[in-house]
Amino acid sequence: MKESNSSNLSHHILPNSAAMVGACIMVISIVKSMAPGLTNYLIDKALAVDSVLFMISALLSFSSIRLEQQSTERLERWAEIIFLLGLVSMTLITVIFSFELV
């Protein structure tokens, strides 16, 4: 039987990962409507990679919830790591492009 703390983590990662995929898609669509340029191209590609990270995290979290077995703790742990990687990369993307470092 899974610990309730572990199960709760997957239940939080899944909707938040899905929301972050939506946020990435929204920003990509806004960038696509702007004038073409190197900065917009880089934002577009960086957020596309970031949305893939969030999607992988969501899929791992979903699998962890659905399987409900002791071995799913690894799936949940990977979902957590990839979700945090996505958050860190999104923050770095925001800082780099907000301060026009690229």
C-alpha positions in Angstrom: 0.0 0.0 0.0 1.3 3.4 -0.9 1.9 6.0 1.8 -0.7 8.8 1.7 2.0 11.5 1.5 3.4 9.9 -1.6 0.0 9.5 -3.3 -0.9 13.1 -2.5 2.3 14.3 -4.3 1.2 12.7 -7.6 -2.2 14.2 -7.1 -0.6 17.7 -6.9 2.0 17.2 -9.7 -0.5 16.0 -12.3 -2.8 19.1 -12.4 0.0 21.5 -12.0 2.0 20.0 -14.8 -1.0 20.1 -17.1 -1.5 23.8 -16.2 2.2 24.5 -16.9 1.9 22.9 -20.3 -1.1 25.2 -21.0 0.9 28.2 -19.8 3.8 27.3 -22.2 1.4 26.9 -25.1 -0.2 30.3 -24.3 3.1 32.1 -24.3 4.3 30.3 -27.4 1.1 31.5 -29.2 1.7 35.0 -28.0 5.3 34.9 -29.2 4.2 33.5 -32.6 1.9 36.5 -33.1 4.8 39.0 -32.6 7.3 40.1 -35.2 9.8 37.4 -36.1 13.3 37.7 -34.6 16.0 35.7 -32.9 14.7 36.4 -29.4 11.2 35.3 -30.3 12.6 32.2 -32.0 14.6 31.3 -28.9 11.7 31.9 -26.5 9.5 29.7 -28.8 11.9 26.8 -28.8 12.9 27.0 -25.1 9.2 27.0 -24.0 8.5 24.1 -26.4 11.2 22.0 -24.6 9.8 23.1 -21.3 6.3 22.0 -22.2 7.7 18.6 -23.1 9.2 18.4 -19.6 5.9 19.2 -18.0 4.1 16.7 -20.2 6.5 13.9 -19.2 6.0 14.9 -15.6 2.2 14.8 -16.0 2.4 11.3 -17.7 4.6 9.9 -15.0 2.4 11.3 -12.2 -0.7 9.9 -13.9 0.9 6.5 -14.3 1.8 6.6 -10.6 -1.7 7.3 -9.6 -3.3 4.7 -11.9 -1.0 1.8 -11.1 -1.4 2.1 -7.3 1.5 -0.3 -6.6 4.6 -0.1 -4.4 6.8 0.1 -7.5 5.1 3.4 -8.6 7.2 5.3 -6.1 9.9 5.5 -8.7 7.5 7.0 -11.2 6.4 9.6 -8.7 9.9 10.5 -7.8 10.8 11.0 -11.5 7.6 13.0 -12.0 8.7 15.3 -9.1 12.3 15.7 -10.4 11.2 16.5 -14.0 8.5 18.9 -12.7 11.0 20.8 -10.7 13.4 20.8 -13.7 10.6 22.3 -15.8 9.9 25.0 -13.1 13.6 25.9 -12.9 14.0 26.0 -16.6 10.9 28.2 -17.0 12.2 30.6 -14.4 15.6 30.8 -16.2 13.9 31.4 -19.5 11.9 34.2 -18.0 14.9 35.9 -16.4 17.1 35.5 -19.5 14.5 37.0 -21.8 13.1 39.6 -19.4 16.5 41.1 -18.8 17.3 40.7 -22.5 20.4 38.7 -21.8 20.1 37.0 -25.2 
